Amino acid sequence: MFRKIVFATVSLSLLLGLLILQNKAYSYPTSEGDEGMGPVYNVSSNESSDTPIIVSSAEQVAVSQPPVTQYQVTRGDTLFKIARSFDISVDDLIHANDMSNPNQLTIGQTLTIPVLTTTDGQPKIIKKVLNTTLTAYTAGFESTGKRASHPTYGITYSGIKAREGRTIAVDPNVIPLGSTVFIEGIGLRKAEDIGSAIRGSRIDVFMNDLGQAQEFGVKKNVKVYLLDRENV
């Protein structure tokens, strides 16, 4: 009888120990805000490194706003047109720029856009606002018709290697090659490539992985801000 009691006690201790170890091995979110939230990656601005930087959820807010605070007036602009491009009221635009005569705009005049903030601490001048259609492409045969053995595989029209997080293909008649743009919801990109199917305000975003490019699909009515080269 004594042996049975000892055996039962040891067995119970072992079972409790296993349960404790199992609870330590599997941890679950402690709040609903953490549930299902994985790391968010933002491409480093250092072109010598391809290592992504993990950013916090608070820093994601900065990505949703273009790093610009000013707009340069071009031919055909009106206050109403500019205000509509930035989703602000005409009154806010007039107030932010202390306009005594809002009916007179000068080509090349720089206007402050009150709702936009800079993420790098440096104001940028917007030359143009576009409503675009976004797609994605890779260096592979499916997008370019080139295989890895091709001498210009992965090389853009500009003559440099395409890079995810930087390279986009554009219509140079709309966005000049070499221009820097801010794509709403994506971030800064550089116009380095062209494509036979890229016409008008359509933009092709370069990606390394074919699956991710296909999953990206087609995104319509995305705002893109063309930045002044001297202020980039």
N, C-alpha and C positions, 0 to 999 in steps of 0.2 A: 504493500500500500504506500509506503514511504517513497519507493522508487517511482511510482506512478505520479505522485504529487510533484516530485522534483522534475520529472520529465515534462509535465504539463506547464510548470513554472518557466522552465528554460524555453519551451516552444513558444509560449506567450511573449517572452522578452524578445526573442528573435523576430517574431512577427511585428511587434511594435517598432523595432529598430528598422525593419525594411520599409514600413509605412513612412517613418520620419525621413529616411533617405530619399524615398520617392517624391515626397513633397518638396524637398530641397532641390531635386534635380529638375523639376518642371515649375517654372515661375509664370504667372499670368499677370496681365495689366492690372494695376491697382485702381485705375479710374477709366471712365469711358473715353476720356480724351486721349489715352495712350493706346486704345484698342486698335490693332491693325495698322499702326503708324510705323512705317519703315523709314530708313534714312533717306533724305532728299539730297540729290547731288547737284552741285553748281560747278560748271567748268571753270577751272582756274584761268585767270587772265595772264598768267606767266606762260608764254608760248614755248618755253623750253621744257615744260613738264606736261605729261598727259594724265597725271594723277588727279582724279576728281576730289573736290573738297566737300566734306559733309557740312551742311549748314543747318542751323536750327530752324524751327517753324516760325520763329519771330523774324528771322532774316528773309523768309520767303516773301514777306509783305513787300520788301523793297524791290523784288523782281517783278512784281505786278505793275509797278509804275516806271515809265521811261525815265532815264537819268538826264532829264532836260528841264529847263525852266524858262526858255525863251523861244520865240518863233520869229523868223525873218520874213517880212512881207514880200510877196512876189506879185507879178502882174495878174490882175483879175481878182485879187483878194478883196474881200469886204469883211467888216467886223462880224457880220452874221455868219459868213462862211467859216471864218477862223474859229469863232465860238462853237459852232456846231461840230467842227473837226475834233475839238478837245472836250466836248460834252460839258461846256460851261455856258453860263448866260452872258449875253452881250453886256449887261450892266456890270457884272463882275470883271469882265475884260476891260471895260472903260475905267472902272475904279482902280484896278491894279496898275494901270498905266497912266493914271491922272490926266486923262485926255480932256482938253478944253474944247476941241472940235473933233468929235468922233467920226465925222463924215469925211475927214481928210486923212488918207493913208498914203505913205510914200514908199515906193519900191525900195527894198533894202532896209526899211525901218525895222527895228527890233522891238518886239512886244513881249512883256512878261506874261507867262501863263500861270495864274495863281494856284491852280490845283496840282501842279506837277512838282515833284521834289527830286533833288539829286541824290543818288546813292553813293557817289564817289566824292562828294563835297565840291565838285567843280561844275559850274553851269555849262550846258551845251545848247547850241542854237539849232533849232529844227528848221530845215529848209523846205520840207514837204511832208504832208500827212497822206498816207495811202490806205485804202481799204483793199486788202489783198486776199488771195486764195493761197493757202499753204499746202504743199505736198512735201514728201521726203524722198531722198535718193541715196544710193550708195555708189561705191566705185566699181561694183560688180557688173557682170554681163547684163543682168536684168535691167539696169538703169542706163549704162553707158555703151553696151555692146562690146566691151573690152574684157579680156580675161587677164589673170594675174601675170601671164607671160608677155603681155603687150608692153612695149617700151614706155608708153605714156599712161599706163594703168595708175589710177589714183591721182593723176596730175590735172589740175584745173586749167581752164582757158587762160588764166593769168600766168600759168607756167610754174605755179607752186603746188605742193602737195595738199590735197584736200584734208581738212581736219574737222572732226566732229566738235561742235561747240563754237566754231568760228565760221566755217565756210557755208555760203549759200549761193545758189545759181539764180540769176536774175535776167530780165530783159534789159540790156544796157541802154536802150532808148528811154526806159522809165527810171531805172536806178543805175547810174554809171558804175562801171567796174572800179573797184577800189574804195567804194563808198562804205561807210559804216551806218548801220541801221539799228533801231531798237524795235524788236518784234514783241508786241504785247503778249504777255504770258510766257515768253521764251527768253528774251534778253537781247544783248548785243550780238550782232553777227556782221560779217564782212562779205561784200559782194565780190566773189573771186571767180565765179564760174558762170557759164551760160548753158543753155540746152535747147534742142530743137522744139521741144514742147513748151518751153517757158516764154510766154508772150504776154505783153501787157503788164498787169499788176500781179501776176502769179509769181510765187517764190518757191524754190525747191531747197529744202533744208538738208544739208549733208549729214548722214549718219553712217556709222561703221557697220552696224548689224542690219541685215536684210529684213529679219523678222520685225525689228523695231520700226524700220522704215515703212513696212507694209501696215503695221498696226497703227502708225501715225495717221494714215488715211488722208482724207481731204478736209481741210478746215477753211471755211469760208468766212468772209467779212471780218478778217483779223486786221487790226490797225497796226501799221508800220510807220515809224518815224524816221525819215531820212535826215541824218545829222550833218551839219556843216563840217567839212574836212578840217578846217583850221581850228575847230574847237573840240576835236575828238582826242 
